[in-house]
Amino acid sequence: MNSNSRSTLLFAFTLISFFTVKSQTFIPAYQTVVNQTSQTNITTNLTEFEALGIKRRGTAPLQNTLNWLKNKYLSYGYTASQMQEDSFTNGAFTCKNLILTKVGTLYPNTYVIVCGHYDSVVGTGTNDNGSGVVSILEVARLLQNIPTEYSIKFINFSGEEDGLVGSQHYVGSVVNSTTPKMDIKLVFNLDEVGGVAGMLNNNITCERDTGSPTSNNAASNTMTNQLINCVGLYTSLNTTLSYAYASDYMPFEDNNEVITGFFETNETSHRHTATDLLVNMDPVYNFNVAKAAVGATMHFAVASTSTLEMESFNTNFQVSFYPNPTKEILNISKGNIPSQDYQLSIIDINGKVVLNKKYDNAKYIEQVNVSSLSKGLYLCVLNFDNQSVSKKILID
């Protein structure tokens, strides 16, 4: 967290909600997934994160942590093509944000961003922000094979401790440079959620936007109250409603996006010191926060509760074609097919192949222009490694 004086402001600005939030219903299928959150994973990942050292700009530990994150995502079943590095200049050094994209089934061009920083200053940053990192990893692990209506971007930012440099770069160079501009449903930030050793850590602070511009404040308030409801539905944690402050959601907030976040209620005194270590944290609390993050992300991204839909999602290698219906451009998300290459065939209702194209070293999302095809129903087929995935599309 990029602040040394949060406690005074927290006391002064803790707020109650002035808005009515649509009631949320407990979903047993969500609880089943939440209950698969692993205390062993949380503690092991915190231990490994700490062992990587001081993750300062321009250092080997920072690069090693980036590589460690990539390997974690790969071990969960994601593919290298789902990960992108966003490089930026931080002082005299080049640093990198890591973005992992999971494409949604109904709203693939609208994103729920789950984020937190992985850099540190002075110490290893095991709480600030290894705790957020390991929580995000658990969410990504558990949602890997679960279809969600909205796309999810899991983002590990660098440069937070130098003044939100990485998230500022991402907003300016990626979010606002996407054509059309990236459509973001929500930014959910996790920063310093590891608790304090020896204290009763049973409350998580849920953060909403109270700053300028004010046009996104009401939506942030609504989403943060939904976050509070998710905590209550799927964990035993209590909640405190407060304000967003000095972390990676702030560049998004300035960009008029809707934000929310988690921050520990009992605040560590070890932030930005050599003693920001696992021994001074409460890994059980971190585990409970991760459970809350899993439930909340499922809610915000609208995870499927259908066994048949989940089986189809994974049988088809999570490949998707969108938008559907489409008019001019069809996006192909390769999901987690193991091959770098595939053959695309588009077949009309008479069985005629009207488009045939080979993609070598295919990107995670490729685009094909279908504007020359007549309106109607078609079958899209991806062939790879003697296997195939097929889905119907409508050209309107």
N, C-alpha and C positions, 0 to 999 in steps of 0.2 A: 504494500500500500504506500502511495507516495504522499504520506502525511505523518507528522510527528505530534499533531495536536488535535487528533480527532475526538478524544474523550470529552473535552469541554464543549465542542460543538454538538456532539451527540446528545449531551444532556440538554443543551439549549434548544435543539431543533427536533427532538423526538416528537412525532406528530401522530394524531389519530386520523382516521379516514373520514372525509366528509362526503364520500361518494358511496352509493349502494352498488355492491358487486353482485352480479348474477350468481345465484347459488351454484355450487359445484357438487357433483355427485361422486361418492366413493365408487371407484371402479375396481372390483376384485382382481381383474387381470393386471391392472397397473401395480397393485400391491404384490402380486406374485413376482413381478419383475423387480420391484423395489427390494423385496426380501432376498433377492439373489446378489445384492451388494455384498462385497466380501471384505470383512475386517482384515483378513490376511493380505488381500491385495493392497488395501489402504496402508497398512503398516509397512509392508514390503516395499511398496513404491516410495513411501516417505524415506525409508532407509536408503534406498538406491539414489533418490534425488539428493539427499544430504551428502552421500559419498561422492557425488560428482563435483563438489567443491563450490567455490565462489563464482557465480555465473555473471561475471562482469563483462561489459562490452569489450570486444577484441581479445578475449581469452579462450583458451582451449576448453575449459569447463563449460562455457556457454555453447560452443559448437557441439561438444560431447552430449550436452543435455538435449539439444535439437535432435541429434542422431538417436538418442535414447527414446525420445518421444516417437519418432518415426517407427522405430522397432516395436514399440508398444502397440501402436495402431496396427501394424502389420500382423502382430501376433494375435490380434483380436479378429482378424479376417478381412480387414480393409486392404485395398490394393494401393500400390505406389502411385497409380494414376489418379487416385482420389485425393492425393496430397499435393499441395502447391506451396512453394516457398515465396514469400513476399519480401524481397531484399530492400533495405533502405540504409542511408548513411546516418550514423550516430556518432557525432564528433568526427574523429579521423578514421572511424572503423565502419565496416559493413556488418549489419546485423540482419536477422531474418525472423519474420513471423512465419508460423506454420499453420496452414489452413487445411482442414480435412472436411470434404464435402460429402454429405449423404443426401441423395436426391429424393424428394417427396413424391408421393404417388398421385396426388390431386393438384397440388399447388407447387410444382417443381421450381418455379421462378420466384417463389416467396420464401424467405429464409428466417429461421430462428437461429440466432447466433449465440453459442455458449462459449464463453471466453474467460481467459485469465492469463496473467503474465508468468513467464518462467525465468526471467532474469533476477539477479539479486545484487545487493551492494554490501560490502564489508564482510558479511557472513554467508553461509550456504543458503539462507532464505528458506529454511525447511517449512516454516509457517508462512512467511511472506515471500513467495507464494507457492511453495511446494504443496501446501494444503489444498489450494485451489486447483493446482495441476492434477493431483491424484484424484480429486473429485471428478474433474472433467474426464479423466481417463476411464473411471468407472461408468460414467454415463455413456460414453462412446462404446465401451465394451458391451454393455447390456443392451444397447439399442442397435447394435450392428445388424442383426438379422430380423429386426422388427420394422415393418413398414410404417412410415409416418406420412400423414397427408401433406405436411409442409417439409421443405428441405431443411436440413440442419447443417450449419457450419460450425465445427469445433475449431476454435482459433486459440493458439498459444502465442501470445504477444511477447516480443522482446522490447527492450527500451522503455519499459514502464517506469523504472526507477530513475531514469534520466529525464523525466518530464513527459511521460505518455508518448514518447517519440514514435514507437512502433504502431500504436493504434491510430495516432494522428496521420501517419503515412498511409495506413490501410484505408482510412476513410477518404482521404484526398485522392489517392492514386488508384484505388480499386473500387470502392463503393460509388464514388461520384464520377468515375471514369468508365463505368460500365454503361453500355448503350442497349436499351434504356437504363437509367440509373438503377442500381441494385434495389430490389424491393425487399425491405426488411420488416418482418412482423414484430420482432422483439430482439433486443440485445440483453442477454442474461449473463452477468459478470460475477465471477467468484474470486474473491481476493481476501486472503488471510482468514481462513475458516478452521484453524487448528486448535483453538481453545488454549487454556492455560493449565499447566500441570498443577494438581493439588486443589483446584477449585471445582465447584459444582457447575459444570458447563451443560446447561440444559435449555439454552435460549439462543436463537439465531436472529440476527438483525437483518431485516428485509428492507432494501433501499429503493426509494422512488425519486423521481425527478421533481425538484422544487425550484429549479433555477430558470435561467433564460436560455433559449426562447421559451416562453410559457405555453406555446400552442401545443406542445406534446406532453404537458404535465398531467392533464386529466387522464390520458391514455396510459401513461406510466403509473399513475395511481391505481387505475383499474387492474393493470397487469400485476402490480405488486401486491394488491389484495388477493388476487388469484394465487400468487406465489405463497402468501401467508396461508391461504386455504389448503394448498397442496401440502405444506408442511404439517398442518394439523390432520389432514386426511391420512397421510402415509407414514408419519413418524410420531414419536413421543415428544419431540422438541416443542418448546414454547417459542413465541415470536415477539419481536419488537419492530414496529414500523418506524422507519427513520428516513434520512435523506441520502442521496447519492453524492459522493465526494471523492475527488482526486484519485480515480482509478480509470481503467481502460474504457469504461463506458462513457466517459466525459466527452471525447471527440465525437462519438455518435450522438450524444445528447445535444451538443452544439450544432450538429448537422440535422437536427429536428427529427431524429429517430426516437423510438420508444424504448426506454431502458428500464431495467430492474437489476437487483443484485443481492448477493449474500455477503455478510461480514460478521466475524465473531462478535458476540455481545460482551463477553469477558475479554478485554483486550490485552494482548501480550505486552510486556515491558521490554521484550527482547528484539523487537522490530529494528532492522537495520544495524544489528550488532553481531559480533562473533558468537553470541550465545543463542541466536535464533536456530535452535536445534530441537530434534525430536524429543529429547529428554525434558524439555521445557514446555511440551505440548500435551494435548489430550487426544490420542489417536482414536479413542472410542467416539469422542465428540465429532472428530473429522469424518468418521464412518457414518454417523447419524446425519451429518450435513450432506454427505454424498448420497445417502438414501433420499433425502428431501430433494436434491438436485435431479435425481433420476425420475422421481414422481412428477416434478414440475416440468421437466423437459418433455416427458410423455404427454402431459396435459397441453403444453404450449404448441408442440408440433403435431398433436392429435395422433397418437400412436394407435395402431390397429389392435382390436381385441378379438379378431376373427382368426381362428386356427387355420381355416381354409385359405384366407388371404395371406397369412404368414407362410404357409407351405408353398403357395404359388409364387410368392415374392422371392423365396430362396431357391425354389426349383428353377426359376427363370433367371438365376444369377443376378437378381435385382436390376436387370436391364429395363430401361424405360424409354418410351418414345413420346415426346411432348413438344408443343401443345397438341392436344388431341380433343377436338378437331383442330386442324391447322389449315393455313391458307398458302403460305409461301415457304417458311423455313420450318423444317422438322429437326428437333434436337434429339440426338441419340446419346443416352447415358449408358456406358458400357457396364455399369454396376461393378460386380466383382468377377467378371469372366477372367479366367487365368491367362488367356492369350493376349499378346500385344497387338495382334492383327485379327481382323475379321472381314468377312464379305457381307455386304448389305444387298439384299434383293427386295424390291417392292413389286408385288404381284397384284394385278387387278382381279375383279370378280370372275373374269373369264379364264383365269389361270395363266394369263400372259405376263411375263416379266417385263415391266415397263421401266425399271431402273435397276441397274446392277453396278455396284461400285466396291472396289477393294480399298480397305484402310490399313496401311502399314504403320506400325507404332502409333496406333490410334490414341488420341487424347481421351481423357475421361468423358468429355462431352464433345461430340462432333456435330456439325450442322450440315444438312443437305437441303438444297433448294428444290422444292416440289411444285413450284408455281406453274410449271409447264404441264403438269398432269391434270387431267379432267377431274371435276368434282365427283366424289363417290367414295366407296368403301374399298380399302386395300389391305393386303396382308404384308407386314414388314417382317423379314426374316434375317437374322444375323447367324452366319455360319462361322464356326471357329473350332479348330482341333477336333474335327469329326463330330461336333455337336452343333445344336442350333437352338435359337430362341425365336419365337414368332408371336406377334401381337397385331391385332387389327387397329387400323387408324382410319379416320375419316378426313378427307380433303374437302373443305367447304368452299 
